[in-house]
């Protein structure tokens, strides 16, 4: 595998391995959610402390992403991907041995760092080995695999935790065979030595990249507004049970999976800027439904609408940022998506707090509509210009 502008392509085995790795980052927090009540009881945790177990590692993913970008631009993406997968499995699995909550929290630090390496390395592998319509298709499959992981692993975590909460942490060990598969199937890198500097200057000067980062941050704020506040809306309708909430969230993930799986075909028919305008409008439409109607069917419809839009937004923004990145800087430029995406997840409840304090849960969905508008306005023109190959301004 090389870091030039003539992609050599991913063989079937390597592609399967990369897509299997793509299922993992989304489960970094989600897999232990089914066991959260048992973990709270085992360590006598309050709700805030328990929530930290779900979200704290996202800060370290954001911190690790720029480091991963530097390493990838120096040595290629293959080894950092394998390192990240091994760290994900080992440090994630260590949670099963935790004698106290401090051990558990400490293990989430290297776990988050490993996840940051996985996220950025997968992006660079796909950018290095694909181009044009093939790049759109594979990035769509990557987003679909991510959504599939959001359905599969929490379910496995729930079953694994039936006997004891420690079982949920053992699901992280699934990363180890994926690491072995990547090691055997993904070709060795041929890095170009010490990468050139100037990345920060490029990002500051290229408005396309800055706008795409803003759109990505907004998209992930929007996603976690749904994940955090729709269960509260359902609870108000008497449907706040874990199984019911899980079904609603799975429906959203299935919609995103279906659309992302076909992103390459959709992209061949419509320009990326128009797709982001449509997606932003769908975010706003979902927000409007959630604000005005708390009927369970309306909520389900809104989540399907949002999931469909998110299945477009993720591959569209990822490919667009990749298209803006000069080949020797791909790791560092695309690592910005690790920062924006995971900080968006982490900050979502805090950004929503003032709105919720004033007008209740509906305030979170007002913010969801704002986030959709930002995705459309900030992302569409920047993505079109990235696709058209215009020079930075």
N, C-alpha and C positions, 0 to 999 in steps of 0.2 A: 504494500500500500504506500503510495507516495503522496507528497504534499504539493503536487503541481496542478496545472489547470487542465490536464487531460485525464479525467477520471478513468480508473481501470475497472471499475464496477465491483459489486459485491457478489461473490458466488453464493449459491443457494444456502449452503451450510453456514456461511458467515452472516448472511442476511437473517437467517432464522435465529442465530445467536444474538445478533444486535437487537432484533425485535423482542426476544426473550428478556434481554437486559432492560429494554424499554418499559417492560411491565413493572419494574421494581421501584423506581423513585416514588411513584404515587402511593405505594403501600408503606412508605417509611413511617408515617404516623397512623395510617388508617388500619393497619393490621391489628393493632392492640386496642382499638376502640371497643370491640365486643367484650374485651376483658377488663375494661376500665373500672367498672363498679367493683369487681373482685380485687383489683389492684388498690383501689381506694381503701377497701376494707382491710386488706393485708397490711398496709402501711399507715393506716389511720390518716388518710389525706383528705383535705378539703377539696372543694370543687376547683378552686384556682390552681392549687398544686397539681391536681390530677390533669388539668388542662395543659399545664406546662410540659407534662410528659408527651403530649400529643404534638405540641408546637415548638418546643424549645430547640429541637434539632434543626428547624428551618433556618434559624439565624446562622448556624454553622454551615449549612449548605450555601447560604448567600456569601459567607466569608470565604468558603473554600473555592467557590467558582472562579474568582480571578486568579487564585493560586494555580488551580487546575489549568486555566487558560495559558499561563506562562509555561508550565511544565509541558503541556501538549505542543505548544509552538516550538519547544526545544527538542523534545524526544519523540514526537508523534503521539497519536491518540491510543494506540493499541495497549501499551503498557499501563498508562494511567487508568484505562478502562478496567483492565484486569485487576490492578491494585485496588481500585474503588470497589469492585465486586467482592473481592476477598474481604476487605474491611467491612463492607456492608453486612456480609454473612457472619463474620466473626464477632464484631462489636454489637450487631443487632442481637445475635444469639446469646451474648453474654448477659443480656437482661434476664434470661431464664435462671441465672445463678445468683441474682441479686439478693444479698442478705438484708439490705436496707434500701431506702429510697435514694440515699446519696450515691450508692453504687449505681443504681438505675439511671440517675441523672448524669453521672459522670460518663457512663457508657454511651450516652446519647451524643456526647461531644465528638469523639472520633467517628461515630456512626454518621453524624451529619456531614462531617468533612468528607467521608468516603462517598456519600450520596452526591455531593457536589462534583466530585470527580466523574462519577458515572454520568450525570446529566450532561456535562459539557463534552465529555469524550464521545458520547453517542452522537451528539450534534455534529461534531467535527468529522467523525467517521463517515457519516452520511454525506456531508458536504464534499469530502475528499473523493468519494467514490461514485458520485452521481452528478448529473447536470440536466438542465432543461426539464422536460416533462417527467423524466425518470426521477429527478430530485423531488418534484412535487408529490409524485406517487409514494415514494419511499418515506418522505417526511409525514405524509398522511397516514401511512401504515404505522409509523412510529407513534404518532399521536393516538391512533386507534389502539395500539398495544398498551399504551399508558392507561387509557380508559378501561381496557379489559382487565388490567391489573387492579383497577379501582373496584371492580366487581368481584374478581376471583379471590384476592388475598384477604379482604375483610371476612369473607365467608369462611375461608380456610382458618383464619385466626379464631373465628367464633367456634368452629368445631374443635380446633386444637386446644382451646381453653375450657372445654367442657369439664375435663377432669381437674385441671388446675390452671391458674392464670399464666403460669410459666409457659404453657404450651403455645400461647400466641407468639412469644418471642422466638420459638423454635422455627417458625415459618420463615424468618429471615435467612435461615440456612439454605434456602432455595437458591440464593445467589451464588453459592459455591460451585454447584455443577454448571451453572451458566458461565462462571469464570473459566472453568475447565474447557467448556465448549468454545468460548471465544479464543482461548489460548491455542486450540488445535485448528480452528477454521479461519481466523482472521489473519491475513498476511502481515509479515513484519513491516514496520515503518522504515522509511528511508528519510529521516528528518534532515533538514538543510543546515544543521549546526545552530549557532547562536542566532536567535531570531532578531530582526531589526526592531529598534525602538520606535517611538512616535505614536503608540496606540492611543494614549490619552489625548494627544493633540488631534488625532484623527477623529476620535469620538466627539470631542468638543467642537470640532469644525464641521462635521458632517451632520447636518440637520436631519437627514434621513434616519440615521442611527438613533439619535436622541428621541425623535418622534416615535420610532418603533419601540424603543425601550419604554417610553411613557405608555404606549398602547398596551404593551405586554404587562406592565405593572397594573394597569387599570383592569385588564382582563382577569388577572388572578385575584385582585381585590373583589371583583364581581363574583368569581367562582366561590370564594369563601364566604361572601355574604349569603349566597344560596345555602351553602353547607351548614353555616352556623345558625341562620335566622329562619329558614324554612321549617326546621323541626319545631321551633318555638311557635310558628304560625299553625302548624299541624296540631300541636298540643292544645292550642286554643279551640280547635275543632274536635277535641277528644280523640285525636289520632296520633298522640305523641309517643306511643310504644316503640321500642327499638326495632321490632320487625317491620312495622309499618313505615317508619322513617327510612329504614334500610331499603325497602321496596321503592320508595319515591326516589331516593338517591341513585339506586341501581337503574331506574328508568331513565334518569338524566344521563347517566354514564353510557347506557345502551344507545341513546340517541346520538351522543357525541361519537361513540364508537362507529355507528353506522355511517355517519356523515364523513368522519375522518378517513375511514376505509376507502371511501370513494372520492377523496379530495383531488387526486390526480385527474380523474375524469371530469369533475366539476371545473377544475382549474383550466382544462383545455377548452372549455366552452365560454368561460367568463373571465375578464381581467381581475387581477387580485385586488385592485383598489375597489372595484364594484362589490366584490365578495365581502370586503371589510365594511363597506357601507351597509350592505344587507345584514351582516352579522351584528353591527352596532344597533341597527334598527330592531333586530330581534331581541337583543338584550333589553332595549327600552320597552319593547312590547311585553316581554316577560315581566319586567318590573311593574308596568302599568296593571297587568292582570293581578299580580300579588298585592298591589296596593288597594285595588277596588273590590276584590272578591276573595274571600277566604273559604269558598266552597272547595272541598277536596278535589273535585274533578278539575276545577279551574287551576288549583295549585299544581296538579299533575300536568295539565296542559302547559302551564308556564315553565315547568322544569324541562319538559320535552323541547319546548321552543329554545330555552337557554342552552340545553345540551347540544342541540343541532347547531346553534351559532358557535358555541365553543369548539366544536369539532372542525370548524373552518378556521377560526381565529388562530389556534395554536400552530398548525402547520404553515399558515400564511405568514405569520410574523416570523417564525423561525427561519423559513427559507429566505425571506426578505432581508433579515439581518445578515444571514450567511452570504447573500449576494452582495452586500455592502462591504464585506470584509476582504481585503487583499489576502491572498493565499498564505503568506508567512505570518499573518496576524489573526487567522481564523479562530484559534483557540481563545485568544484574549478578547476579541470583539464579541464572539458568541457567548463567552462566559458572562457577559453582562445580562444575558437572559436568565441565567441562574440567580443573579442578584435580584433582578426585577421580579421574577416570578415568585421566588420564595419570600422576599420581603413583602410582596403583595399579599401572600397568604398570611404571613405573620401579622401584618399591620391591619388587616381587614377589620377585625372587631374594634380596634382602637380608633380607626378612621370613622367607623360607623357610630361610635359611642355618643358623640354630641347630637347626631340626628335622632338616635333612639331615645336619648334622654328627653328630647323635646316633644316628639310625636309618637313614641313607641316603636314597635317592630316595623311599622310602615316606613319609618325613617331610614331603615337599612335598605329598603327597596327603592326609595328615592335616590339614595346613593348609587344603587345598582343601575338605575337609569342614567345617571351622570357618567358612570364608568362606561356604559355602552356608547354614549355620545363621544367620549374621549377616544375610544377604540376606533370609531368611524372617522372622526375628524383628524386625529393625530396619525392614525395608521394608514389610511387609504392612499393619500397622495405620496407618502413616503414609500409605501410598498410598490406603487406603480413606478416610481422613479428608480427604485432598486432593481425592479425587473427590467426596466428600459435601459439600465446601464448608464444613467446620467452621472456626470461628475458630481462630487460632493459640493455643497454650497454652505 
